[in-house]
């Protein structure tokens, strides 16, 4: 190992704690941002009328259940899945596509 290699290794080893701290801070800031955006979205949904919620495929009960049971980062995703499930066409139980 040459002196230049040794100096480069020492600089990268010293920079690691700074990089780790920077990553931890940026991850924390991203989590706080996600939390506030989700909280704002849930607040806006809770202020909608039942008619407006039905128009986007949700009920007031969906908002209450998701806000109490799902972590804030996944609340909007959970509501999107609920709305998508309600709009997805369903096949009658008596029809089996493999027999048709």
Secondary structure, DSSP 4 states (H G I P E B T S, - for coil): --HHHHHHHHHHHHHHHHHHHHHHHHHHHHHHHHHHHHHHHHHHHHHS-HHHHHHTT--HHHHHHHHHHS-HHHHHHHHHHHHHHHHS----TT--TTT-
